[in-house]
């Protein structure tokens, strides 16, 4: 398999990913400069995706990685959020919709798969929950995951990132998975998260990432 490399652009509230991300094509190759140029054309819209939520939650930040499959004719046949620590489904969905609207360059000699990382820089400190604090509501998370999965297609496992306010209430949540997440499933699980209670971060905003599986 041919190996490609790509790095996100740097802007005031957005920045380069923590490191370069290796990307593997299936059969073809593609110009990374051309891919980057396509994202640059839509960069102000991507920035707005984050800014709109950041204005409400200054602590919002993290690394989002888009997984894209472009066929031999240059058509984007699949796009999803493969990983994310942003903790905002609104931001993730907005960025994904923009990516899906981009017309990418036609690969050479076949289709390609690539990952595009973006780093959103939060401007307020949060503390990370410990494993012990994450155990709170674990049974509820599992039950709600299964409930939503019965109502809409979903991968066997998703990674959920949440922000927890004083009192232990979830105030923002986001998802990522190794395969596309159905929006109906995402909406269902987001609604369920509003009833979850974690350990009280005692006057702080806490952030936690956890995997949920069937």
ZIMOJO-V254842 format. One record per backbone hydrogen bond with DSSP energy under -1.0 kcal/mol. NH is the residue of the N-H (numbers start at 0). CO is the residue of the C=O. E is the energy in kcal/mol with one decimal. If there is no record, write none. Layout:
{{NH,CO,E} {NH,CO,E}}
This chain:
{{3,22,-4.4} {5,20,-1.2} {10,13,-2.3} {14,118,-2.9} {20,5,-1.4} {22,3,-3.2} {24,1,-2.6} {26,110,-1.9} {27,110,-2.7} {28,107,-2.0} {34,30,-2.0} {35,31,-2.9} {36,32,-2.0} {37,33,-1.8} {38,34,-1.9} {39,35,-2.4} {40,36,-1.8} {42,39,-1.3} {45,41,-2.0} {46,42,-2.7} {47,43,-1.8} {48,44,-1.6} {49,45,-1.4} {50,46,-2.9} {51,47,-2.5} {53,49,-3.0} {54,50,-2.3} {56,52,-2.5} {59,56,-1.7} {61,119,-2.7} {63,117,-3.1} {64,82,-2.9} {65,115,-2.6} {66,79,-2.9} {67,113,-3.1} {68,77,-2.5} {69,111,-2.7} {70,74,-2.8} {73,70,-2.1} {76,68,-2.1} {77,68,-1.2} {79,66,-1.7} {81,64,-1.9} {82,64,-1.2} {84,62,-1.7} {88,172,-2.5} {91,87,-2.3} {92,88,-3.0} {93,89,-2.1} {94,90,-2.6} {95,91,-2.2} {96,92,-2.4} {97,93,-1.8} {98,94,-2.4} {99,95,-2.2} {101,98,-1.1} {107,28,-3.0} {111,69,-2.6} {113,67,-2.4} {115,65,-2.6} {117,63,-3.1} {118,14,-1.7} {119,61,-3.3} {120,12,-2.2} {122,57,-2.5} {126,204,-2.0} {128,206,-1.9} {133,129,-1.8} {137,134,-1.9} {140,136,-2.3} {141,137,-2.1} {142,138,-2.3} {143,139,-2.7} {144,140,-2.1} {145,141,-2.1} {146,142,-2.3} {147,143,-2.6} {148,144,-2.2} {149,145,-1.4} {150,147,-1.1} {157,211,-2.4} {158,175,-3.0} {159,209,-3.1} {160,173,-2.2} {161,207,-2.8} {162,171,-2.4} {163,205,-3.2} {164,168,-2.9} {167,164,-2.6} {170,162,-2.6} {173,160,-2.1} {175,158,-1.3} {176,80,-1.8} {185,181,-2.5} {186,182,-2.6} {187,183,-1.9} {188,184,-2.6} {189,185,-2.5} {190,186,-2.1} {191,187,-1.8} {192,188,-2.0} {194,191,-1.8} {195,192,-1.3} {197,167,-2.7} {205,163,-2.6} {206,126,-2.5} {207,161,-2.3} {209,159,-2.6} {211,157,-2.7} {213,155,-1.7}}
